[in-house]
Amino acid sequence: MKPLKRMWIRDWQLLVLCLLPITYYLIFHYLPMYGVQIAFKNYIAARGITGSPWVGFKQFERFFNSYQFWPLIKNTLSLSLSQLIFGFPVPIFLAIMLNQLKHYKFKKFIQTVTYCPHFISIIVMTGMLYIFLSPRNGLVNLLMKALGNETIFFLGDPAWFRPIFVLSGIWQNAGWNAIIYIAALAAISPDLYEAAQIDGANKFQIIRHIDIPGILPTAIMMFILEIGKIMNIGFQKAYLMQNGLNISASEIIPTYIYKVGLIDAQFSYSAAIGLFNNIINIILLVSVNRLAQKTSEHSLW
């Protein structure tokens, strides 16, 4: 007890400083986990959580046997994997290219141009997509018409939903996500670059043998984190881009949870779907982290 008491006396300012974030996580992240039990109940609002009857895995069985189960899994995974495959390398490539630029003002200009879209809200960005891709007076369709092609209702075609969703996400987030890789590149010793230049290495050789190995640990950790949220693809953007024409491609698990949970008030059913979603994410996160431990020296834990 004496070492613990001495620690409190010596570091009480730091402990008080930590009290606020700890309280935040307890109130908003851990205490709400008490409500997860409604996934195993037939929740009745008038009876409350404790008064509602237990039904076991009935809500999960209902979801697994639903005709919407496989389309939801397919749409969610296809969007997430498309974002991961096409979106994950872009910030790395952008950071490496910016690191090789020697013109300071041009480098800052490119950084500003790529960072700015991140600060556009999802609602505004979706509105921009509807304006630019409008089949009647959208900029893209006007250019296509000028070139003699027929106009396309992009946001009404299920085949176009996934490319638009992924490309707009890359445009909005690539510059911001590149910051962490730029910081990793900045931590590489300048001596390595000087030695490479003395040995006659060109830019591609410097990128291959210095830049990429330097940011590889950061890239592995970011990849593991992305895998850990592969089932939690952004709800707002998908819901705002969704309409009756493209719903076959845009209906994903988060939008379905919103509809059955808040609109249809099927709280137990939506809680079961959300719990299933999070369990899949945890399994993927632990599995990929374990694989990273076995194949490399870098992992989250």
N, C-alpha and C positions, 0 to 999 in steps of 0.2 A: 504493500500500500504506500510506503514511503516514496519509492520512485514515481508512482502515479501522482502522488500529491505534489512532488517537486516539479513534475511536468506541468501540472495545472498552474502552479505558481509562476513558473518560468515562461510558459507559452500561452497564458490566458488570453492575450490579445488575438493571437492567431486562431485559437479555439472559438472565440466569440465571432471572429470574422467568418469562420466556417459554419456558424450556426444558421445563418440565413439560407445558403444553398441546401444545407441538410434538411432544414424545415420545409423548404420548397419541394424537394424530392419526396419527403415523407407524406406531405399533404396531397400533392398532385400526381404522384407516380406510384406510391406504395399503398396508401390507404384505399384508392379506387380499386385495387386488385381484389378487395373484399367482394365487389360486385360481380366478379367473374363467375361466381357460383350460380348466377341466374342462367348460365348456359346449360346447367344440369337440372333446371327447374322449369315448371310452367309458370312463368312470372305473371302475377296478377297485381297490378298497381295498388289496388285497394287493400290487399293483404301485406304488401311490402315484400322485401327479400326473404326475411325469416319465415313469414307466414305462407309463402307460396309453396306448393307441393313439389317434391322431388320427382323427376322423370328419368333420371339417369342419362343415357346417351341417346335418348329419343330425338332430340333436336339435331344431333350430328347425323344420325341415320336418315332423318328427313332430308338433310342437305345432300348427303351422299347419294340418295336414291332419286333426287330431283333431276328432272330433264335438263335443268340449267347448269348442273354441276360441271360437266365436261366442257361445254362452251365457255363457262366462266374461267375455268382453269386454263383453257387454251388461249383465250384472249389476254388474260393476265400475264401468263408466261411469255407469250409472243411479244407483247409490248415491252416487258421487262428485259427479256433477252436481247431484243432489238436495240433497246437503249444501251445495254451493257456492251454489246458487240461493236456498235457503231459510235456510241457516245463516250465510252470510257477512254479509248486511245486519243481522242481529239485534244483534251487538255494537256496530255503528256507531249504530244506533237507540238502544240502551241507554245508550251513552256520552253521546249528545246529550241524552237525557232526564235523565240524572243531572246533567249540566252545568247544566241549567236549573233544577234544584231549589234552592231557597233555604233550606229548613229543614235545618239541619246534621245533627241527630240522625236524622231520617227518611232523609236521603240516605245516611248511614253504615249504617243498618239495611238499606236496599235493596242496598247494595254487599255487605254481609256475606251476605245471603240468596242473592244471585246468585253470589258467589264460592265459597261452601261446597261446592256439588256437584262442583266441579273436583277436590277432594281426596278424593272417594270413588273407590275403586279400581274398575277395569272389572269385576272379578269380583263385587264387592259390588253394583255397579249392575245387572249382569245378573241377579243373584239377586233384587234388588228388583223388576225387571221381571217375572220369573216369578211372584213372590208377588202383585204388584198385578194382573197380567193373567191369573191362574189362572182357568180356566173354571168351577171348582167353588166356590172361596171367595175369589177375588180381589176387591179393593175395587171395581174398575171393573165387573166382571160382577155383583157384588152390587147396585150402583147401577142397572145396566141391568135386572136382574130386578125390583127394586123399582118401576121405572117401567113394568113390564109387557113388556119386550123379552126376546128370547131371548139366552142367553149365547153368547159367541164365544170360541173358542180362538185368541186373537190370534197367539201365537207358533207356532201350528201351521198358520197360513194364509199361503201365499206372498204373497198380495195385501197383507197387513198388515205383512210384514217390513220393507219399505222405509220406510213412514211411522213405525213404531216406532223403527227405527234412527236416522232423521234427527231426529225430535223429541226422543228421549232424548239425542242428541248435542248438540242446541241447549241443552237444559236443563242439561247438565253443563258445557258449555264457554263459553256466551255471556258470563257474568259475568267469567270469567278473560280471555277474548279482548278484552273491552272495556277492559281496563287500558291497553293501548297507545294506544287512541283517547282515553281520558280524559287521558293524559299529553300527547297532541298538542293537545287542547283547552286544557289548562292553559298551554300555551306561547303561546296567542293573546294579543296585547296587550290589557289591560283598556281601553285608550283607545278601541279599536274599539267595544266594548260601550257605553261612555259616550257616544260620538259618535252611535251608533245610537239610544240612548234619548233623547238630546237632540233628534234629528230626528223622534222620534215613532214609531220602528219597534216593531212588536209582536214577540212571541216567535217566531212563524213566520217573520217577515222576518229576524230576527236569525239564526235557524237556517239559513235559505236563503242569506243573503249573507255571514255571518261564520263560523258553525260548519262548515258543509259545505265551503266552500273551504279552511278552515284544516286540516281533517283529510284532504282529498283526496289530497295526496302520500303520506301514510301508508297510506291505503286502497288506492291503486294498488300500492304495494310489497307490501302484504299479499296483495292479489289475485294478483299475479304469483307469489308464493311458494306460494299455495294451488293455482294451476294447475300448478306444478312438481311437486306430489305427488299429482296427481289419480288416478294409477294405484296409489298406495300407501295406499289406504284402510285404516283400522285393522284388523289381523288378529284381535286378541284378542276384540274385541266381536263381530265377525261370527262367529267360530268358536264362542264361548260361546252365542250366540243360535241357532246352527244346530242343526237336528234333521232327522230323516228326512222330516218333513212339509213343511218350508219350504225344503228344500235346492235346489229349482229356482230360488229367488230369492236364497238366501243364499250359494251357492257362488260365491266371487270368486277372483281370481287369487292373492292371498296365502294363502287357506285351501287352495287347490288345490296350491300350491307346498309347503306344510307336509305335506300328505298324501302327495304323490308323492315328496317329498324325504326327510323324516324317517321317515314310517311305512312307505312302500314301498321306501325306500333307493335310489331312482332319482336319484342325485346329479347326474349330468350333465344329465339331462332337466330337473330342477328348477332347476339353475343356468342353463340356457338360457332358461327361462321368466322367471326373475328378471332376467337380463340384458336380455331383450326389454322387460320392464316398465320398467326404469330408462332404457333408451334412449328409450322413448316419453316419459317424464317430462322428460328432458333436452331433447328436441326441442320439447316444449310450452313449457318454461321459456324457452328461447332465443327461440322464435317470439313468445311473448306479450311478452317484454321488448323485442324489436325493434319490435313494434307499438306498445308504450307510448312508445318513443323517438320514433317518427314522429308519433304523435297527441298527445303531451303532452311536457312538459319533465321528467317524473319517470320513473325506471326504476332497476333494481338496479345496472346498470353501463352 
